[in-house]
Amino acid sequence: MKRDFVYKKKISTPIGEMLACATNEGVCFLDFLDRKDYEKLFSSIKTMLNAEIVDITNHTNSNAYNIIVKLEKELKEYFDKKRKEFTIPIITIGTPFQMRVWDELLNIPYGKTISYKEEAERINHKKAIRAVANANGKNKISILIPCHRVIATNGKLGGYGGGLDRKEFLLSLEKE
């Protein structure tokens, strides 16, 4: 898939600075700037889309700009408890297995959680619990693709690339 540009912008949230990236078709990256493997996930966007990443500031007449403005608005509404579903187009970039896992994440309702085991069962790979957890960890579109809604079978939080404190915050936000 050849794209000329991926546009980026930093977005402030109540739980930290995030970087959003979008093409003219949709959001392809949204993650916390202090995430442990942030650089690796971010650089994969450039490679996988074969695109130059540029700041959105000088491209306000692009559809990507409109998408990022809408993303900021919907994230603010989400954190203000005024939005439970996102309407922003997304572009997932990964292996076919990862994309199946991420598609399943989109089926977890706001305020609900499932286990990694249940997620593996839902995609008909009941023995692939670790592979599912690994795919969740490679999700490049945090919050919009709600990997924070997956917990360990024992009810504990499990992992989260953005940090367990953020995962706990997001789950609490959605439960209240």
C-alpha positions in Angstrom: 0.0 0.0 0.0 1.7 3.2 -1.2 0.9 6.5 0.5 2.8 9.7 0.1 2.4 11.1 3.6 1.4 10.1 7.0 0.5 13.2 9.1 1.3 13.4 12.8 0.2 15.5 15.8 0.7 15.3 19.5 -2.4 15.1 21.5 -2.7 15.8 25.3 -5.0 13.5 27.3 -5.6 13.2 31.0 -3.3 10.2 31.1 -0.4 11.5 29.1 0.8 12.8 25.7 -0.1 10.7 22.7 1.0 10.8 19.1 -1.6 10.5 16.5 -0.9 9.7 12.9 -3.3 9.7 10.0 -3.4 9.3 6.3 -6.2 10.9 4.2 -8.1 7.6 4.8 -7.9 7.2 8.5 -6.0 7.0 11.8 -3.1 4.6 11.5 -1.3 5.2 14.9 -2.3 6.5 18.3 -0.1 5.8 21.3 1.6 7.2 24.3 4.9 9.0 23.8 6.4 7.3 26.8 5.4 3.8 25.9 8.3 1.4 26.3 8.4 0.2 22.6 6.9 3.4 21.2 9.8 4.1 18.8 9.6 0.6 17.3 5.8 0.8 16.8 6.0 4.3 15.4 8.8 3.6 12.9 7.0 0.5 11.6 4.2 2.9 10.3 6.7 4.6 8.0 8.0 1.3 6.7 4.7 -0.5 6.4 3.0 2.4 4.6 6.1 3.3 2.6 5.4 6.9 3.5 7.1 10.1 4.8 5.8 11.2 8.2 5.2 14.9 8.4 3.7 17.3 11.0 0.1 18.1 10.3 0.6 21.8 11.1 1.3 22.8 7.5 -1.3 20.5 5.9 -4.6 21.9 7.3 -6.4 21.5 4.0 -5.9 17.7 3.9 -8.5 15.1 4.9 -5.9 13.8 7.4 -6.1 17.1 9.2 -9.9 16.7 9.4 -9.5 13.2 10.7 -7.1 14.3 13.4 -9.3 17.2 14.5 -12.2 14.7 14.8 -10.0 12.3 16.7 -9.1 15.0 19.2 -12.7 15.9 19.6 -13.8 12.3 20.1 -11.0 11.5 22.5 -12.0 14.6 24.6 -15.6 13.4 24.6 -14.4 9.9 25.6 -12.4 11.2 28.6 -15.3 13.5 29.5 -17.6 10.4 29.6 -19.7 11.8 26.7 -18.6 9.2 24.1 -18.7 5.4 24.2 -17.9 4.6 20.6 -15.5 6.2 18.1 -16.6 7.0 14.5 -13.1 7.8 13.1 -11.9 5.6 10.2 -8.9 3.5 11.2 -6.2 1.8 9.2 -4.8 -1.3 10.8 -1.4 -2.5 9.7 -0.2 -5.9 10.7 -0.2 -9.6 9.9 -3.5 -11.3 9.1 -3.5 -12.9 12.6 -2.9 -9.5 14.3 -5.7 -7.9 12.3 -8.1 -10.7 13.3 -7.2 -10.1 17.0 -7.6 -6.3 16.6 -10.9 -6.8 14.8 -12.1 -8.9 17.8 -11.1 -6.1 20.2 -13.5 -3.8 18.4 -16.3 -6.2 19.4 -15.8 -5.7 23.1 -18.4 -3.3 24.4 -17.6 -0.1 26.3 -17.4 -0.9 30.0 -16.9 -4.6 29.5 -13.8 -6.8 29.7 -12.8 -10.2 28.4 -9.8 -12.5 29.1 -7.0 -13.2 26.7 -8.3 -16.8 26.7 -11.8 -15.7 25.8 -10.4 -13.5 23.0 -8.4 -16.5 21.6 -11.6 -18.6 21.7 -13.6 -15.9 19.9 -11.2 -15.9 17.0 -11.2 -19.8 16.9 -7.6 -20.1 18.2 -8.3 -21.3 21.7 -4.7 -22.5 22.3 -3.1 -19.2 21.1 -3.6 -17.2 24.3 0.0 -15.9 24.3 -0.1 -15.1 20.6 -3.3 -13.1 21.2 -1.7 -11.3 24.1 1.3 -10.5 21.9 -0.9 -9.3 19.1 -2.8 -7.0 21.5 0.6 -5.6 22.6 1.4 -4.7 19.0 -1.8 -2.7 18.6 -0.8 0.7 17.1 -4.1 2.4 17.7 -4.6 2.6 21.5 -8.0 3.4 23.0 -9.8 3.3 19.6 -8.9 -0.4 19.3 -9.6 -1.2 23.0 -6.9 -3.6 23.9 -7.2 -2.2 27.5 -10.5 -4.2 27.8 -8.6 -7.5 27.8 -7.5 -8.8 31.2 -6.0 -12.0 32.6 -8.2 -15.1 33.2 -7.7 -14.6 36.9 -9.3 -11.2 36.7 -6.0 -9.2 37.1 -5.1 -6.5 34.7 -2.5 -8.4 32.7 -0.3 -6.3 30.4 -0.8 -3.0 28.7 1.8 -1.3 26.4 0.8 2.1 27.8 1.3 0.9 31.4 -1.0 -0.7 33.9 -1.8 2.6 35.6 -3.3 3.8 32.3 -5.1 0.5 31.7 -6.6 0.8 35.2 -7.6 4.4 34.5 -9.3 3.5 31.2 -11.2 0.6 32.7 -12.3 2.7 35.7 -13.4 5.5 33.3 -15.6 3.1 31.4 -17.1 1.4 34.4 -18.3 4.5 36.2 
